[in-house]
């Protein structure tokens, strides 16, 4: 199992204005920090042999993504 919690962009878009502001704050802290795109993370997981089992809405515009091998 692989589970990842946090904010994600979908179809290249923020899911909320607060996530857009959070992403800008992350970018100011470190050039490698950012809200990740769901599609990119899913592609990486699939490349490692994982299949998406769930995409769950969580508090504060976060998600819980769950994959299994």
VENDA-V744693 format. One record per backbone hydrogen bond with DSSP energy under -0.5 kcal/mol. NH is the residue of the N-H (numbers start at 1). CO is the residue of the C=O. If there is no record, write none. Layout:
# VENDA-V744693
nh->NH co->CO
nh->NH co->CO
This chain:
# VENDA-V744693
nh->2 co->67
nh->4 co->65
nh->6 co->63
nh->9 co->36
nh->10 co->13
nh->13 co->10
nh->20 co->16
nh->21 co->17
nh->22 co->18
nh->23 co->19
nh->24 co->20
nh->25 co->21
nh->26 co->22
nh->27 co->23
nh->28 co->24
nh->29 co->25
nh->30 co->26
nh->33 co->30
nh->36 co->7
nh->38 co->9
nh->40 co->37
nh->41 co->37
nh->42 co->38
nh->43 co->39
nh->44 co->40
nh->45 co->41
nh->46 co->42
nh->47 co->43
nh->48 co->44
nh->48 co->45
nh->49 co->46
nh->50 co->45
nh->51 co->68
nh->53 co->66
nh->54 co->66
nh->56 co->64
nh->58 co->62
nh->61 co->58
nh->62 co->58
nh->62 co->59
nh->63 co->6
nh->64 co->56
nh->65 co->4
nh->65 co->63
nh->66 co->54
nh->67 co->2
nh->68 co->51
